[in-house]
Amino acid sequence: MIGMVGELLLLIALVAGGVSGAAFFQSARSGRGAPRWMPIARGGWYVMGAAVLAASGLLKRWRPSVMTVVAVHQTVLLTMVVGVQLGGGFELGASPFDTLAEAMPEAPIVQQNPGFVPADGTGLNDLLQNPWMAIHPPIMFTGFAAMLVPFAFALAALWKRRYTEWVKPALPWTLFAAMMLGTGIAMGGYWAYVTLNFGGYWAWDPVENASLVPWLVGIAALHTMLVQKKSGRAHKASLLLTILAYTLVVYSTYLTRSNVLSNASVHAFVSLGMDTQLLAWVVGTLGVGVGMLVWRWGDLPTPSSEARFLSREFMMFSGALLLAAIAAVVTVGTSSPILGQLFRNSPSGVPVEFYNRWTLPLALGVVFLAGLGQLFWWNKMTIEHLNRVLLKPIAGAVAATVAVLIFTPFARQTVARAPAGGGGSGGEAAAQQTAGIVGIEGAFEALSTFWATYGQGLLLILLVFAAFFALFGNGLVMWRIGRGNPRMAGGALGHVGFALLMLGVVASSAFSDPIAPRGLTEEGKERTAFVAAKGRAQQVDGYTVTYEGKTKNERGRGVYELRFETPGGDTFTLRPVAYQGSGKQWFMHPDLKHYFSKDIYASVTPREATGQQSSEKNGGEITLGKGQRRTLGTDRFDVTFEGFAADVPPARTPDSAKIAVAARLKVANRRTGETRRLQPIYLVMQDRSERFGQVTIDDWGLTITFTGMNVDLVVQAKEKPFIGVLWAGILVLSMGLGLAMYRRTKALAFSEDRRGTEA
């Protein structure tokens, strides 16, 4: 009976989800000029979750206990998609059929005309009007929704005391959820890479992190489920991680769909007024899942002996624990705006360095175990076999790592470049401590100083070694298995993809090189931008760059043509886009040139990004070209313009400044013969507004303000070496998960058919 009710609810959910998804395009999320592929507006995840689970319920009949769990969560999703009026002004969810008058009853226009219908909607944010946003959300939401199925199997197992048999039917769904969610996250990263102008694909933004954490825990659960299936161990870990994986999906929904991250994330959604309901969903999911696990804890099977250190089970379980630890670190950082409210008002999120510092050593362990896991899985490992099995992948990893250190700028970009607070002074301090202080305390302090200066670079070298080890080790396993039964190679293929992914992450980050004038700022940071005038060719870091002019694309948006000539003589044109949106906000989209070994990336900030701040000028205004000199005042000061500088010290720029350029001026006092050098600055803020700084020589009674430039663009360009390895790794990892899912699905179908025949 319960199963029939569950299937009926799933059918209703499918119909309701489709209707609401097709019907709802409210004025705040759509416009008549929006592209046809524009994604579903505010109810996307709820609609997608309802539709995916409804379709899966119609395709597959599960036990009534599993269907009950799915049906309950479907009911919750339905209330959020459709909206349920409970009377007394209390409503569950948000109806997609609300009129403007119902949604904004206090608006003046509604007060004057209750039947007001806007001529057009405001449309989606311009950054979201990208074809990748038609692909990325549905795939990621499918992964979110599919995470419910293993969760339902886990709760049903606890309910019915079927602690061992739930893993086999849950495995294909766990693989499917991990594949879809991981692919969706990767597509979101690619969207950021080709659409946003920060030059990367991952910024540790809380909303980005909120989707990553369930994937990490889901992958950890997958590995403990395999351990349980093979050895009868890890029952408790499998149940706990499976419960947490879906709970974190719900928690990520709360983080992104409520107001809690509105001040901490550039991707936060506008609240739909369901914050309390979302929080109740999180607490209810976690409470029921963990509560049932605690209730049955003493009844769960316990292995008679612990796994051997050199066993496949120990390696996989250890890897799962490290993945869970990374997820915990990211969860703490992501939740810091919420946790911080316990101690202060309007707390800020943690800096990016927090994630890098804490996840790097954990990721190193995960990658190394990813190499060992498959080698141990397909070899009955003993001390005698250890050298024979590990010799080839270790030798290959050592050779590849040495080649990276010798033939690439990796060492210069990581170990040789001290992080903030380090540098040459740190090395001298370490030497002084070692030479002048005898004893444990002095040695520890010297070691601490050395590690603070060079530790992250050394960890990155070890990560490169571990990634090559995982690549070669899993490659050998995949080659051996693939020759016999290719369908069995899903795990090895996935680990090869993971190794490529990590190599791509390190390469695209450590080797990323700005195309800008050489040299460091006073703070030891590299210059990251240069200025360009129309029609003027200039040499920038070995490239010849010419700004050829501005055109418009088919949507009437400004396209700025930059012709690049590489040091090798290759010529190409990049066409980054910059335009002012309907809300008067400026948007900048980069353009890329793809090579086999690298990408060339360019983004521009045009001079007309917004109006300049006016400033009072008592002494008149002069225009200078590079090398030109003019006299100010009554023959008192000679001012020579020596050029632009992108090395503005951070102390002179506010935190909200995105680009800073200084005018290098030499000012000579003709009366005293004294010469001083000044650098008034030009700033582009995060909101794309411009500000112009001034400098004052008090004892001369002279103030100079930077009121404009005769250049047309500020250009940010970068080389992104080997970033294609990252995208290839994601593709191979997804293929490995898909192959493993296919194999597990076929095995499950065969098992069910055999049971039916025997019955």
Buried (B, 14 or more C-beta within 10 A) or exposed (E): EEBEEBBEBBBBBBEBBBBBBEEBBBBBBBBEEBEEEBBBBBBBBBBBBBBBBBBBBEEEEBBBBBBBBBBBBBBBBBBBBBBEEEEEEEBBBBBBEBBBBEBBEEEEEBEEEEEBEEEEBBBBEBBBBBEBBBBBBBBBBBBBBBBBBBBBBBBBBBBBEBBEEBBBBBBBBBBBBBBBBBBBBBBBBBBBBBBBBBBBBBBBBBBBBBBBBBBBBBBBBBBBBBBBBEBBBBBBBBBBBBBBBBBBBBBBBBBBBBEBBEEBBBBBBEBBEBBEBBBBBBBBBBEBBBEBBEEBEEEBEEEEEEBEEBBBBBBBBBBBBBBBBBBBBBBBBBBBBBEBEEEEEEBEBBEEEBBBBBBBBBBBBBBBBBBBBBBBBBBEBEEEBBEEBBEBBBEBBEEBBEEBBEEBBBBEBBBEBBBEEBEEEBBEBBEEBBEEBEEEEBEEBBBEBBBBBBBBBEBBBBBBBBBBBBBBBBBBBBEEBBEEEEEBBBBBBBBBBBBBBBBBBBBBBBBBBBBBBEEEBEEEEBBBBBBBBBEEEBEBBEBBBBBBEBEEEEEEBBBBBBBBBBEEEEEEEBBBBBBBBEEEBBBBBBBBBEBEEBBBBBBBBBBBBBEBEEEEEEEEEEEBEEEEEEEBEEEBBBBBBBEBBBBBBEEBBEEEBBBBBBBBBBBBBBEEEEEBEBBBBBBBBEEBBBBBBEBEBEEBEBBBBBBEBEBBBBBBBBBBBBBBBBBBBBBBBBBBBBBBBBBBBEBBEEEEEEEEEEE
